[in-house]
Amino acid sequence: MGRFLVGAIAVVVGLFVVGAIASWVFHALFSILGYLILGALVVGGGMWLYGRAKRGLGSTRNQNRIEAGLSTWRQRNR
């Protein structure tokens, strides 16, 4: 009876230790994954905002091309 009790306690303690280690590892991995996702969202959002701002400002050359095309279209479709 004594060996069974010691064996059962050893199994329970072993499962507890393995569960604690697994919990710590999963928490660390999911934390890292969360930070990677958050970082990707921040960088992607910054790139998107930069692109929108750059496109919104427009270059003088592009604006001149747009105005010239619009002027030509107006002259053809009077």
N, CA, C and O atoms as a Tripos MOL2 file, in Angstrom:
@<TRIPOS>MOLECULE
protein
  312   311    78     0     0
PROTEIN
NO_CHARGES

@<TRIPOS>ATOM
      1 N           0.8260   -1.1930    0.0000 N.3       1 MET1
      2 CA          0.0000    0.0000    0.0000 C.3       1 MET1
      3 C           0.8640    1.2470    0.0000 C.2       1 MET1
      4 O           0.4950    2.2500   -0.6110 O.2       1 MET1
      5 N           2.0180    1.2050    0.6810 N.am      2 GLY2
      6 CA          2.8910    2.3750    0.7680 C.3       2 GLY2
      7 C           3.5040    2.7460   -0.5670 C.2       2 GLY2
      8 O           3.6320    3.9270   -0.8900 O.2       2 GLY2
      9 N           3.8940    1.7130   -1.3650 N.am      3 ARG3
     10 CA          4.4870    1.9930   -2.6790 C.3       3 ARG3
     11 C           3.4490    2.5930   -3.6230 C.2       3 ARG3
     12 O           3.7580    3.5050   -4.3890 O.2       3 ARG3
     13 N           2.2260    2.0850   -3.5690 N.am      4 PHE4
     14 CA          1.1590    2.6300   -4.4060 C.3       4 PHE4
     15 C           0.9180    4.1050   -4.0940 C.2       4 PHE4
     16 O           0.7890    4.9230   -5.0050 O.2       4 PHE4
     17 N           0.8560    4.4420   -2.8090 N.am      5 LEU5
     18 CA          0.6190    5.8200   -2.3890 C.3       5 LEU5
     19 C           1.7530    6.7310   -2.8430 C.2       5 LEU5
     20 O           1.5030    7.8280   -3.3420 O.2       5 LEU5
     21 N           2.9910    6.2890   -2.6750 N.am      6 VAL6
     22 CA          4.1410    7.0860   -3.1050 C.3       6 VAL6
     23 C           4.1380    7.2390   -4.6190 C.2       6 VAL6
     24 O           4.4250    8.3210   -5.1320 O.2       6 VAL6
     25 N           3.8150    6.1620   -5.3460 N.am      7 GLY7
     26 CA          3.7450    6.2180   -6.8140 C.3       7 GLY7
     27 C           2.6600    7.1530   -7.2910 C.2       7 GLY7
     28 O           2.8680    7.9210   -8.2310 O.2       7 GLY7
     29 N           1.4900    7.0980   -6.6470 N.am      8 ALA8
     30 CA          0.3800    7.9710   -7.0280 C.3       8 ALA8
     31 C           0.7310    9.4300   -6.7710 C.2       8 ALA8
     32 O           0.4460   10.2980   -7.5960 O.2       8 ALA8
     33 N           1.3440    9.6930   -5.6370 N.am      9 ILE9
     34 CA          1.7530   11.0740   -5.3270 C.3       9 ILE9
     35 C           2.8070   11.5450   -6.3210 C.2       9 ILE9
     36 O           2.7840   12.7020   -6.7430 O.2       9 ILE9
     37 N           3.7390   10.6550   -6.7040 N.am     10 ALA10
     38 CA          4.7790   11.0240   -7.6750 C.3      10 ALA10
     39 C           4.1590   11.3520   -9.0330 C.2      10 ALA10
     40 O           4.5900   12.2900   -9.7040 O.2      10 ALA10
     41 N           3.1550   10.5840   -9.4370 N.am     11 VAL11
     42 CA          2.4750   10.8470  -10.7120 C.3      11 VAL11
     43 C           1.7630   12.1970  -10.6660 C.2      11 VAL11
     44 O           1.8510   12.9770  -11.6150 O.2      11 VAL11
     45 N           1.0560   12.4760   -9.5660 N.am     12 VAL12
     46 CA          0.3320   13.7490   -9.4350 C.3      12 VAL12
     47 C           1.3010   14.9190   -9.4370 C.2      12 VAL12
     48 O           1.0600   15.9200  -10.1120 O.2      12 VAL12
     49 N           2.3910   14.8070   -8.6900 N.am     13 VAL13
     50 CA          3.3870   15.8830   -8.6540 C.3      13 VAL13
     51 C           4.0310   16.0500  -10.0230 C.2      13 VAL13
     52 O           4.2500   17.1760  -10.4700 O.2      13 VAL13
     53 N           4.3370   14.9350  -10.6970 N.am     14 GLY14
     54 CA          4.9220   15.0060  -12.0360 C.3      14 GLY14
     55 C           3.9940   15.6890  -13.0220 C.2      14 GLY14
     56 O           4.4250   16.5300  -13.8110 O.2      14 GLY14
     57 N           2.7100   15.3240  -12.9780 N.am     15 LEU15
     58 CA          1.7340   15.9800  -13.8600 C.3      15 LEU15
     59 C           1.6180   17.4750  -13.5560 C.2      15 LEU15
     60 O           1.4920   18.2920  -14.4680 O.2      15 LEU15
     61 N           1.6620   17.8230  -12.2760 N.am     16 PHE16
     62 CA          1.5990   19.2230  -11.8950 C.3      16 PHE16
     63 C           2.7950   19.9890  -12.4520 C.2      16 PHE16
     64 O           2.6330   21.0760  -13.0070 O.2      16 PHE16
     65 N           3.9940   19.4280  -12.3070 N.am     17 VAL17
     66 CA          5.2120   20.0910  -12.7880 C.3      17 VAL17
     67 C           5.1750   20.2360  -14.3070 C.2      17 VAL17
     68 O           5.4740   21.3040  -14.8420 O.2      17 VAL17
     69 N           4.8070   19.1560  -14.9980 N.am     18 VAL18
     70 CA          4.7340   19.2150  -16.4590 C.3      18 VAL18
     71 C           3.6730   20.2290  -16.8980 C.2      18 VAL18
     72 O           3.8930   20.9780  -17.8510 O.2      18 VAL18
     73 N           2.5390   20.2590  -16.2190 N.am     19 GLY19
     74 CA          1.4900   21.2300  -16.5500 C.3      19 GLY19
     75 C           1.9460   22.6610  -16.3160 C.2      19 GLY19
     76 O           1.6490   23.5500  -17.1140 O.2      19 GLY19
     77 N           2.6670   22.8850  -15.2220 N.am     20 ALA20
     78 CA          3.1610   24.2330  -14.9310 C.3      20 ALA20
     79 C           4.1630   24.6790  -15.9850 C.2      20 ALA20
     80 O           4.1300   25.8250  -16.4340 O.2      20 ALA20
     81 N           5.0570   23.7720  -16.3810 N.am     21 ILE21
     82 CA          6.0470   24.1250  -17.4090 C.3      21 ILE21
     83 C           5.3540   24.3800  -18.7490 C.2      21 ILE21
     84 O           5.6810   25.3380  -19.4480 O.2      21 ILE21
     85 N           4.4050   23.5280  -19.1010 N.am     22 ALA22
     86 CA          3.6730   23.7080  -20.3630 C.3      22 ALA22
     87 C           2.9040   25.0210  -20.3470 C.2      22 ALA22
     88 O           2.8700   25.7340  -21.3510 O.2      22 ALA22
     89 N           2.2900   25.3440  -19.2200 N.am     23 SER23
     90 CA          1.5560   26.6000  -19.1060 C.3      23 SER23
     91 C           2.4900   27.7910  -19.2890 C.2      23 SER23
     92 O           2.1430   28.7540  -19.9720 O.2      23 SER23
     93 N           3.6680   27.7290  -18.6850 N.am     24 TRP24
     94 CA          4.6410   28.8200  -18.8050 C.3      24 TRP24
     95 C           5.1150   28.9620  -20.2520 C.2      24 TRP24
     96 O           5.2400   30.0780  -20.7580 O.2      24 TRP24
     97 N           5.3790   27.8300  -20.9230 N.am     25 VAL25
     98 CA          5.8610   27.8630  -22.3130 C.3      25 VAL25
     99 C           4.7820   28.4180  -23.2310 C.2      25 VAL25
    100 O           5.0630   29.2760  -24.0690 O.2      25 VAL25
    101 N           3.5390   27.9350  -23.0830 N.am     26 PHE26
    102 CA          2.4640   28.4380  -23.9320 C.3      26 PHE26
    103 C           2.2160   29.9180  -23.6940 C.2      26 PHE26
    104 O           1.9720   30.6660  -24.6420 O.2      26 PHE26
    105 N           2.2730   30.3440  -22.4560 N.am     27 HIS27
    106 CA          2.0870   31.7630  -22.1530 C.3      27 HIS27
    107 C           3.1800   32.5950  -22.8230 C.2      27 HIS27
    108 O           2.8970   33.6480  -23.3940 O.2      27 HIS27
    109 N           4.4150   32.1310  -22.7540 N.am     28 ALA28
    110 CA          5.5260   32.8560  -23.3740 C.3      28 ALA28
    111 C           5.3620   32.9100  -24.8960 C.2      28 ALA28
    112 O           5.5680   33.9550  -25.5130 O.2      28 ALA28
    113 N           4.9900   31.7780  -25.4910 N.am     29 LEU29
    114 CA          4.8250   31.7420  -26.9530 C.3      29 LEU29
    115 C           3.6790   32.6330  -27.4180 C.2      29 LEU29
    116 O           3.8120   33.3690  -28.3960 O.2      29 LEU29
    117 N           2.5580   32.5620  -26.7130 N.am     30 PHE30
    118 CA          1.4220   33.3900  -27.1110 C.3      30 PHE30
    119 C           1.6830   34.8630  -26.8520 C.2      30 PHE30
    120 O           1.1690   35.7120  -27.5810 O.2      30 PHE30
    121 N           2.4670   35.1880  -25.8340 N.am     31 SER31
    122 CA          2.8320   36.5830  -25.6010 C.3      31 SER31
    123 C           3.7020   37.0970  -26.7330 C.2      31 SER31
    124 O           3.4980   38.2030  -27.2350 O.2      31 SER31
    125 N           4.6770   36.2850  -27.1340 N.am     32 ILE32
    126 CA          5.5340   36.6800  -28.2480 C.3      32 ILE32
    127 C           4.7140   36.8240  -29.5200 C.2      32 ILE32
    128 O           4.8880   37.7840  -30.2710 O.2      32 ILE32
    129 N           3.8170   35.8660  -29.7650 N.am     33 LEU33
    130 CA          2.9670   35.9290  -30.9440 C.3      33 LEU33
    131 C           2.0850   37.1800  -30.9070 C.2      33 LEU33
    132 O           1.8970   37.8390  -31.9300 O.2      33 LEU33
    133 N           1.5540   37.5010  -29.7460 N.am     34 GLY34
    134 CA          0.7380   38.7110  -29.6150 C.3      34 GLY34
    135 C           1.5330   39.9710  -29.9050 C.2      34 GLY34
    136 O           1.0460   40.8770  -30.5810 O.2      34 GLY34
    137 N           2.7670   40.0300  -29.3920 N.am     35 TYR35
    138 CA          3.6020   41.2020  -29.6650 C.3      35 TYR35
    139 C           3.9600   41.2940  -31.1440 C.2      35 TYR35
    140 O           4.0230   42.3920  -31.6960 O.2      35 TYR35
    141 N           4.1960   40.1530  -31.7940 N.am     36 LEU36
    142 CA          4.4970   40.1700  -33.2240 C.3      36 LEU36
    143 C           3.3000   40.6680  -34.0360 C.2      36 LEU36
    144 O           3.4560   41.4600  -34.9650 O.2      36 LEU36
    145 N           2.1180   40.1990  -33.6760 N.am     37 ILE37
    146 CA          0.9090   40.6540  -34.3820 C.3      37 ILE37
    147 C           0.6900   42.1360  -34.1530 C.2      37 ILE37
    148 O           0.3840   42.8690  -35.0930 O.2      37 ILE37
    149 N           0.8430   42.5870  -32.9170 N.am     38 LEU38
    150 CA          0.6730   44.0040  -32.6150 C.3      38 LEU38
    151 C           1.6940   44.8510  -33.3670 C.2      38 LEU38
    152 O           1.3540   45.8980  -33.9160 O.2      38 LEU38
    153 N           2.9380   44.3990  -33.3920 N.am     39 GLY39
    154 CA          3.9760   45.1260  -34.1330 C.3      39 GLY39
    155 C           3.6800   45.1790  -35.6170 C.2      39 GLY39
    156 O           3.8730   46.2160  -36.2520 O.2      39 GLY39
    157 N           3.2090   44.0670  -36.1830 N.am     40 ALA40
    158 CA          2.8710   44.0410  -37.6080 C.3      40 ALA40
    159 C           1.7200   44.9880  -37.9110 C.2      40 ALA40
    160 O           1.7240   45.6630  -38.9400 O.2      40 ALA40
    161 N           0.7380   45.0410  -37.0210 N.am     41 LEU41
    162 CA         -0.3870   45.9650  -37.2230 C.3      41 LEU41
    163 C           0.0700   47.4180  -37.1620 C.2      41 LEU41
    164 O          -0.3690   48.2460  -37.9610 O.2      41 LEU41
    165 N           0.9480   47.7270  -36.2170 N.am     42 VAL42
    166 CA          1.4270   49.1040  -36.0830 C.3      42 VAL42
    167 C           2.2560   49.5050  -37.3060 C.2      42 VAL42
    168 O           2.0690   50.5890  -37.8580 O.2      42 VAL42
    169 N           3.1690   48.6290  -37.7270 N.am     43 VAL43
    170 CA          4.0090   48.9430  -38.8890 C.3      43 VAL43
    171 C           3.1600   49.0270  -40.1500 C.2      43 VAL43
    172 O           3.3200   49.9530  -40.9450 O.2      43 VAL43
    173 N           2.2570   48.0660  -40.3380 N.am     44 GLY44
    174 CA          1.3810   48.0890  -41.5070 C.3      44 GLY44
    175 C           0.4850   49.3160  -41.5270 C.2      44 GLY44
    176 O           0.2790   49.9160  -42.5820 O.2      44 GLY44
    177 N          -0.0470   49.6940  -40.3780 N.am     45 GLY45
    178 CA         -0.8780   50.9020  -40.3010 C.3      45 GLY45
    179 C          -0.0770   52.1550  -40.5860 C.2      45 GLY45
    180 O          -0.5650   53.0770  -41.2380 O.2      45 GLY45
    181 N           1.1510   52.1890  -40.0980 N.am     46 GLY46
    182 CA          2.0160   53.3400  -40.3910 C.3      46 GLY46
    183 C           2.3320   53.4440  -41.8640 C.2      46 GLY46
    184 O           2.3240   54.5370  -42.4300 O.2      46 GLY46
    185 N           2.6130   52.3030  -42.4950 N.am     47 MET47
    186 CA          2.8860   52.3170  -43.9380 C.3      47 MET47
    187 C           1.6500   52.7450  -44.7200 C.2      47 MET47
    188 O           1.7510   53.4930  -45.6920 O.2      47 MET47
    189 N           0.4830   52.2660  -44.2930 N.am     48 TRP48
    190 CA         -0.7560   52.6430  -44.9700 C.3      48 TRP48
    191 C          -1.0100   54.1410  -44.8420 C.2      48 TRP48
    192 O          -1.3560   54.8080  -45.8170 O.2      48 TRP48
    193 N          -0.8320   54.6680  -43.6110 N.am     49 LEU49
    194 CA         -1.0360   56.1110  -43.4190 C.3      49 LEU49
    195 C          -0.0270   56.9270  -44.2110 C.2      49 LEU49
    196 O          -0.3760   57.9630  -44.7760 O.2      49 LEU49
    197 N           1.2190   56.4720  -44.2570 N.am     50 TYR50
    198 CA          2.2380   57.1690  -45.0320 C.3      50 TYR50
    199 C           1.8700   57.1900  -46.5150 C.2      50 TYR50
    200 O           1.9990   58.2190  -47.1780 O.2      50 TYR50
    201 N           1.4150   56.0590  -47.0260 N.am     51 GLY51
    202 CA          1.0130   55.9880  -48.4310 C.3      51 GLY51
    203 C          -0.1670   56.8880  -48.7330 C.2      51 GLY51
    204 O          -0.2070   57.5550  -49.7670 O.2      51 GLY51
    205 N          -1.1380   56.9040  -47.8120 N.am     52 ARG52
    206 CA         -2.3040   57.7830  -48.0220 C.3      52 ARG52
    207 C          -1.9000   59.2490  -48.0030 C.2      52 ARG52
    208 O          -2.3710   60.0370  -48.8240 O.2      52 ARG52
    209 N          -1.0290   59.6160  -47.0690 N.am     53 ALA53
    210 CA         -0.5870   61.0120  -46.9890 C.3      53 ALA53
    211 C           0.2250   61.3950  -48.2260 C.2      53 ALA53
    212 O           0.0620   62.4860  -48.7710 O.2      53 ALA53
    213 N           1.0940   60.4930  -48.6600 N.am     54 LYS54
    214 CA          1.9200   60.7730  -49.8340 C.3      54 LYS54
    215 C           1.0390   60.9030  -51.0770 C.2      54 LYS54
    216 O           1.2420   61.8010  -51.8950 O.2      54 LYS54
    217 N           0.0720   60.0140  -51.2130 N.am     55 ARG55
    218 CA         -0.8320   60.0770  -52.3470 C.3      55 ARG55
    219 C          -1.7130   61.3240  -52.2750 C.2      55 ARG55
    220 O          -2.0400   61.9220  -53.3000 O.2      55 ARG55
    221 N          -2.0930   61.7110  -51.0520 N.am     56 GLY56
    222 CA         -2.9460   62.8880  -50.8890 C.3      56 GLY56
    223 C          -2.2400   64.1810  -51.2450 C.2      56 GLY56
    224 O          -2.8430   65.0930  -51.8120 O.2      56 GLY56
    225 N          -0.9690   64.2570  -50.9150 N.am     57 LEU57
    226 CA         -0.2210   65.4640  -51.2510 C.3      57 LEU57
    227 C          -0.0040   65.5630  -52.7500 C.2      57 LEU57
    228 O          -0.1490   66.6360  -53.3360 O.2      57 LEU57
    229 N           0.3360   64.4640  -53.3570 N.am     58 GLY58
    230 CA          0.5200   64.4370  -54.8090 C.3      58 GLY58
    231 C           1.7260   65.2480  -55.2280 C.2      58 GLY58
    232 O           2.0910   66.2330  -54.5850 O.2      58 GLY58
    233 N           2.3280   64.8230  -56.3000 N.am     59 SER59
    234 CA          3.4610   65.5820  -56.8080 C.3      59 SER59
    235 C           2.9640   66.5860  -57.8320 C.2      59 SER59
    236 O           1.8790   66.4270  -58.3910 O.2      59 SER59
    237 N           3.7390   67.5930  -58.0710 N.am     60 THR60
    238 CA          3.3640   68.6340  -59.0220 C.3      60 THR60
    239 C           3.2530   68.0480  -60.4170 C.2      60 THR60
    240 O           2.3580   68.4190  -61.1770 O.2      60 THR60
    241 N           4.1480   67.1420  -60.7580 N.am     61 ARG61
    242 CA          4.1380   66.5300  -62.0870 C.3      61 ARG61
    243 C           2.8450   65.7580  -62.3030 C.2      61 ARG61
    244 O           2.2070   65.8930  -63.3470 O.2      61 ARG61
    245 N           2.4570   64.9550  -61.3270 N.am     62 ASN62
    246 CA          1.2140   64.1980  -61.4700 C.3      62 ASN62
    247 C           0.0020   65.1150  -61.5270 C.2      62 ASN62
    248 O          -0.9220   64.8830  -62.3070 O.2      62 ASN62
    249 N           0.0070   66.1400  -60.7150 N.am     63 GLN63
    250 CA         -1.1200   67.0640  -60.7230 C.3      63 GLN63
    251 C          -1.2270   67.7630  -62.0750 C.2      63 GLN63
    252 O          -2.3270   67.9580  -62.5910 O.2      63 GLN63
    253 N          -0.0820   68.1400  -62.6490 N.am     64 ASN64
    254 CA         -0.0890   68.7660  -63.9820 C.3      64 ASN64
    255 C          -0.6100   67.7940  -65.0310 C.2      64 ASN64
    256 O          -1.3560   68.1980  -65.9230 O.2      64 ASN64
    257 N          -0.2370   66.5290  -64.9450 N.am     65 ARG65
    258 CA         -0.7210   65.5390  -65.8990 C.3      65 ARG65
    259 C          -2.2230   65.3510  -65.7760 C.2      65 ARG65
    260 O          -2.9240   65.2280  -66.7810 O.2      65 ARG65
    261 N          -2.7150   65.3270  -64.5460 N.am     66 ILE66
    262 CA         -4.1550   65.1690  -64.3300 C.3      66 ILE66
    263 C          -4.9090   66.3620  -64.9000 C.2      66 ILE66
    264 O          -5.9270   66.1920  -65.5700 O.2      66 ILE66
    265 N          -4.4210   67.5540  -64.6400 N.am     67 GLU67
    266 CA         -5.0840   68.7620  -65.1500 C.3      67 GLU67
    267 C          -5.0310   68.8230  -66.6700 C.2      67 GLU67
    268 O          -5.9980   69.2500  -67.3010 O.2      67 GLU67
    269 N          -3.9200   68.4040  -67.2710 N.am     68 ALA68
    270 CA         -3.8160   68.4060  -68.7310 C.3      68 ALA68
    271 C          -4.7890   67.3960  -69.3330 C.2      68 ALA68
    272 O          -5.4530   67.6920  -70.3270 O.2      68 ALA68
    273 N          -4.8780   66.2210  -68.7460 N.am     69 GLY69
    274 CA         -5.8250   65.2210  -69.2330 C.3      69 GLY69
    275 C          -7.2550   65.6830  -69.0800 C.2      69 GLY69
    276 O          -8.0770   65.4520  -69.9670 O.2      69 GLY69
    277 N          -7.5650   66.3270  -67.9760 N.am     70 LEU70
    278 CA         -8.9120   66.8470  -67.7520 C.3      70 LEU70
    279 C          -9.2400   67.9520  -68.7430 C.2      70 LEU70
    280 O         -10.3610   68.0220  -69.2470 O.2      70 LEU70
    281 N          -8.2650   68.8190  -69.0280 N.am     71 SER71
    282 CA         -8.4640   69.8840  -70.0060 C.3      71 SER71
    283 C          -8.7180   69.3020  -71.3950 C.2      71 SER71
    284 O          -9.6020   69.7670  -72.1150 O.2      71 SER71
    285 N          -7.9390   68.2830  -71.7710 N.am     72 THR72
    286 CA         -8.1350   67.6360  -73.0720 C.3      72 THR72
    287 C          -9.5090   66.9880  -73.1460 C.2      72 THR72
    288 O         -10.1890   67.0930  -74.1670 O.2      72 THR72
    289 N          -9.9240   66.3200  -72.0750 N.am     73 TRP73
    290 CA        -11.2220   65.6730  -72.0570 C.3      73 TRP73
    291 C         -12.3460   66.6930  -72.1990 C.2      73 TRP73
    292 O         -13.3230   66.4560  -72.9080 O.2      73 TRP73
    293 N         -12.2000   67.8290  -71.5190 N.am     74 ARG74
    294 CA        -13.2250   68.8840  -71.6090 C.3      74 ARG74
    295 C         -13.3150   69.4450  -73.0320 C.2      74 ARG74
    296 O         -14.4080   69.7110  -73.5320 O.2      74 ARG74
    297 N         -12.1570   69.6210  -73.6780 N.am     75 GLN75
    298 CA        -12.1570   70.1590  -75.0360 C.3      75 GLN75
    299 C         -12.8070   69.1830  -76.0150 C.2      75 GLN75
    300 O         -13.4920   69.6150  -76.9420 O.2      75 GLN75
    301 N         -12.6090   67.8930  -75.8290 N.am     76 ARG76
    302 CA        -13.1900   66.8910  -76.7320 C.3      76 ARG76
    303 C         -14.6800   66.7190  -76.4930 C.2      76 ARG76
    304 O         -15.4200   66.4210  -77.4300 O.2      76 ARG76
    305 N         -15.1250   66.8970  -75.2870 N.am     77 ASN77
    306 CA        -16.5150   66.6100  -74.9350 C.3      77 ASN77
    307 C         -17.2880   67.8770  -74.6120 C.2      77 ASN77
    308 O         -17.9320   67.9640  -73.5670 O.2      77 ASN77
    309 N         -17.2280   68.8500  -75.4930 N.am     78 ARG78
    310 CA        -18.0070   70.0690  -75.2770 C.3      78 ARG78
    311 C         -19.4140   69.9050  -75.7040 C.2      78 ARG78
    312 O         -20.2070   70.8400  -75.5890 O.2      78 ARG78
@<TRIPOS>BOND
     1     1     2 1
     2     2     3 1
     3     3     4 2
     4     3     5 am
     5     5     6 1
     6     6     7 1
     7     7     8 2
     8     7     9 am
     9     9    10 1
    10    10    11 1
    11    11    12 2
    12    11    13 am
    13    13    14 1
    14    14    15 1
    15    15    16 2
    16    15    17 am
    17    17    18 1
    18    18    19 1
    19    19    20 2
    20    19    21 am
    21    21    22 1
    22    22    23 1
    23    23    24 2
    24    23    25 am
    25    25    26 1
    26    26    27 1
    27    27    28 2
    28    27    29 am
    29    29    30 1
    30    30    31 1
    31    31    32 2
    32    31    33 am
    33    33    34 1
    34    34    35 1
    35    35    36 2
    36    35    37 am
    37    37    38 1
    38    38    39 1
    39    39    40 2
    40    39    41 am
    41    41    42 1
    42    42    43 1
    43    43    44 2
    44    43    45 am
    45    45    46 1
    46    46    47 1
    47    47    48 2
    48    47    49 am
    49    49    50 1
    50    50    51 1
    51    51    52 2
    52    51    53 am
    53    53    54 1
    54    54    55 1
    55    55    56 2
    56    55    57 am
    57    57    58 1
    58    58    59 1
    59    59    60 2
    60    59    61 am
    61    61    62 1
    62    62    63 1
    63    63    64 2
    64    63    65 am
    65    65    66 1
    66    66    67 1
    67    67    68 2
    68    67    69 am
    69    69    70 1
    70    70    71 1
    71    71    72 2
    72    71    73 am
    73    73    74 1
    74    74    75 1
    75    75    76 2
    76    75    77 am
    77    77    78 1
    78    78    79 1
    79    79    80 2
    80    79    81 am
    81    81    82 1
    82    82    83 1
    83    83    84 2
    84    83    85 am
    85    85    86 1
    86    86    87 1
    87    87    88 2
    88    87    89 am
    89    89    90 1
    90    90    91 1
    91    91    92 2
    92    91    93 am
    93    93    94 1
    94    94    95 1
    95    95    96 2
    96    95    97 am
    97    97    98 1
    98    98    99 1
    99    99   100 2
   100    99   101 am
   101   101   102 1
   102   102   103 1
   103   103   104 2
   104   103   105 am
   105   105   106 1
   106   106   107 1
   107   107   108 2
   108   107   109 am
   109   109   110 1
   110   110   111 1
   111   111   112 2
   112   111   113 am
   113   113   114 1
   114   114   115 1
   115   115   116 2
   116   115   117 am
   117   117   118 1
   118   118   119 1
   119   119   120 2
   120   119   121 am
   121   121   122 1
   122   122   123 1
   123   123   124 2
   124   123   125 am
   125   125   126 1
   126   126   127 1
   127   127   128 2
   128   127   129 am
   129   129   130 1
   130   130   131 1
   131   131   132 2
   132   131   133 am
   133   133   134 1
   134   134   135 1
   135   135   136 2
   136   135   137 am
   137   137   138 1
   138   138   139 1
   139   139   140 2
   140   139   141 am
   141   141   142 1
   142   142   143 1
   143   143   144 2
   144   143   145 am
   145   145   146 1
   146   146   147 1
   147   147   148 2
   148   147   149 am
   149   149   150 1
   150   150   151 1
   151   151   152 2
   152   151   153 am
   153   153   154 1
   154   154   155 1
   155   155   156 2
   156   155   157 am
   157   157   158 1
   158   158   159 1
   159   159   160 2
   160   159   161 am
   161   161   162 1
   162   162   163 1
   163   163   164 2
   164   163   165 am
   165   165   166 1
   166   166   167 1
   167   167   168 2
   168   167   169 am
   169   169   170 1
   170   170   171 1
   171   171   172 2
   172   171   173 am
   173   173   174 1
   174   174   175 1
   175   175   176 2
   176   175   177 am
   177   177   178 1
   178   178   179 1
   179   179   180 2
   180   179   181 am
   181   181   182 1
   182   182   183 1
   183   183   184 2
   184   183   185 am
   185   185   186 1
   186   186   187 1
   187   187   188 2
   188   187   189 am
   189   189   190 1
   190   190   191 1
   191   191   192 2
   192   191   193 am
   193   193   194 1
   194   194   195 1
   195   195   196 2
   196   195   197 am
   197   197   198 1
   198   198   199 1
   199   199   200 2
   200   199   201 am
   201   201   202 1
   202   202   203 1
   203   203   204 2
   204   203   205 am
   205   205   206 1
   206   206   207 1
   207   207   208 2
   208   207   209 am
   209   209   210 1
   210   210   211 1
   211   211   212 2
   212   211   213 am
   213   213   214 1
   214   214   215 1
   215   215   216 2
   216   215   217 am
   217   217   218 1
   218   218   219 1
   219   219   220 2
   220   219   221 am
   221   221   222 1
   222   222   223 1
   223   223   224 2
   224   223   225 am
   225   225   226 1
   226   226   227 1
   227   227   228 2
   228   227   229 am
   229   229   230 1
   230   230   231 1
   231   231   232 2
   232   231   233 am
   233   233   234 1
   234   234   235 1
   235   235   236 2
   236   235   237 am
   237   237   238 1
   238   238   239 1
   239   239   240 2
   240   239   241 am
   241   241   242 1
   242   242   243 1
   243   243   244 2
   244   243   245 am
   245   245   246 1
   246   246   247 1
   247   247   248 2
   248   247   249 am
   249   249   250 1
   250   250   251 1
   251   251   252 2
   252   251   253 am
   253   253   254 1
   254   254   255 1
   255   255   256 2
   256   255   257 am
   257   257   258 1
   258   258   259 1
   259   259   260 2
   260   259   261 am
   261   261   262 1
   262   262   263 1
   263   263   264 2
   264   263   265 am
   265   265   266 1
   266   266   267 1
   267   267   268 2
   268   267   269 am
   269   269   270 1
   270   270   271 1
   271   271   272 2
   272   271   273 am
   273   273   274 1
   274   274   275 1
   275   275   276 2
   276   275   277 am
   277   277   278 1
   278   278   279 1
   279   279   280 2
   280   279   281 am
   281   281   282 1
   282   282   283 1
   283   283   284 2
   284   283   285 am
   285   285   286 1
   286   286   287 1
   287   287   288 2
   288   287   289 am
   289   289   290 1
   290   290   291 1
   291   291   292 2
   292   291   293 am
   293   293   294 1
   294   294   295 1
   295   295   296 2
   296   295   297 am
   297   297   298 1
   298   298   299 1
   299   299   300 2
   300   299   301 am
   301   301   302 1
   302   302   303 1
   303   303   304 2
   304   303   305 am
   305   305   306 1
   306   306   307 1
   307   307   308 2
   308   307   309 am
   309   309   310 1
   310   310   311 1
   311   311   312 2
@<TRIPOS>SUBSTRUCTURE
     1 MET1         2 RESIDUE 1 A MET
     2 GLY2         6 RESIDUE 1 A GLY
     3 ARG3        10 RESIDUE 1 A ARG
     4 PHE4        14 RESIDUE 1 A PHE
     5 LEU5        18 RESIDUE 1 A LEU
     6 VAL6        22 RESIDUE 1 A VAL
     7 GLY7        26 RESIDUE 1 A GLY
     8 ALA8        30 RESIDUE 1 A ALA
     9 ILE9        34 RESIDUE 1 A ILE
    10 ALA10       38 RESIDUE 1 A ALA
    11 VAL11       42 RESIDUE 1 A VAL
    12 VAL12       46 RESIDUE 1 A VAL
    13 VAL13       50 RESIDUE 1 A VAL
    14 GLY14       54 RESIDUE 1 A GLY
    15 LEU15       58 RESIDUE 1 A LEU
    16 PHE16       62 RESIDUE 1 A PHE
    17 VAL17       66 RESIDUE 1 A VAL
    18 VAL18       70 RESIDUE 1 A VAL
    19 GLY19       74 RESIDUE 1 A GLY
    20 ALA20       78 RESIDUE 1 A ALA
    21 ILE21       82 RESIDUE 1 A ILE
    22 ALA22       86 RESIDUE 1 A ALA
    23 SER23       90 RESIDUE 1 A SER
    24 TRP24       94 RESIDUE 1 A TRP
    25 VAL25       98 RESIDUE 1 A VAL
    26 PHE26      102 RESIDUE 1 A PHE
    27 HIS27      106 RESIDUE 1 A HIS
    28 ALA28      110 RESIDUE 1 A ALA
    29 LEU29      114 RESIDUE 1 A LEU
    30 PHE30      118 RESIDUE 1 A PHE
    31 SER31      122 RESIDUE 1 A SER
    32 ILE32      126 RESIDUE 1 A ILE
    33 LEU33      130 RESIDUE 1 A LEU
    34 GLY34      134 RESIDUE 1 A GLY
    35 TYR35      138 RESIDUE 1 A TYR
    36 LEU36      142 RESIDUE 1 A LEU
    37 ILE37      146 RESIDUE 1 A ILE
    38 LEU38      150 RESIDUE 1 A LEU
    39 GLY39      154 RESIDUE 1 A GLY
    40 ALA40      158 RESIDUE 1 A ALA
    41 LEU41      162 RESIDUE 1 A LEU
    42 VAL42      166 RESIDUE 1 A VAL
    43 VAL43      170 RESIDUE 1 A VAL
    44 GLY44      174 RESIDUE 1 A GLY
    45 GLY45      178 RESIDUE 1 A GLY
    46 GLY46      182 RESIDUE 1 A GLY
    47 MET47      186 RESIDUE 1 A MET
    48 TRP48      190 RESIDUE 1 A TRP
    49 LEU49      194 RESIDUE 1 A LEU
    50 TYR50      198 RESIDUE 1 A TYR
    51 GLY51      202 RESIDUE 1 A GLY
    52 ARG52      206 RESIDUE 1 A ARG
    53 ALA53      210 RESIDUE 1 A ALA
    54 LYS54      214 RESIDUE 1 A LYS
    55 ARG55      218 RESIDUE 1 A ARG
    56 GLY56      222 RESIDUE 1 A GLY
    57 LEU57      226 RESIDUE 1 A LEU
    58 GLY58      230 RESIDUE 1 A GLY
    59 SER59      234 RESIDUE 1 A SER
    60 THR60      238 RESIDUE 1 A THR
    61 ARG61      242 RESIDUE 1 A ARG
    62 ASN62      246 RESIDUE 1 A ASN
    63 GLN63      250 RESIDUE 1 A GLN
    64 ASN64      254 RESIDUE 1 A ASN
    65 ARG65      258 RESIDUE 1 A ARG
    66 ILE66      262 RESIDUE 1 A ILE
    67 GLU67      266 RESIDUE 1 A GLU
    68 ALA68      270 RESIDUE 1 A ALA
    69 GLY69      274 RESIDUE 1 A GLY
    70 LEU70      278 RESIDUE 1 A LEU
    71 SER71      282 RESIDUE 1 A SER
    72 THR72      286 RESIDUE 1 A THR
    73 TRP73      290 RESIDUE 1 A TRP
    74 ARG74      294 RESIDUE 1 A ARG
    75 GLN75      298 RESIDUE 1 A GLN
    76 ARG76      302 RESIDUE 1 A ARG
    77 ASN77      306 RESIDUE 1 A ASN
    78 ARG78      310 RESIDUE 1 A ARG
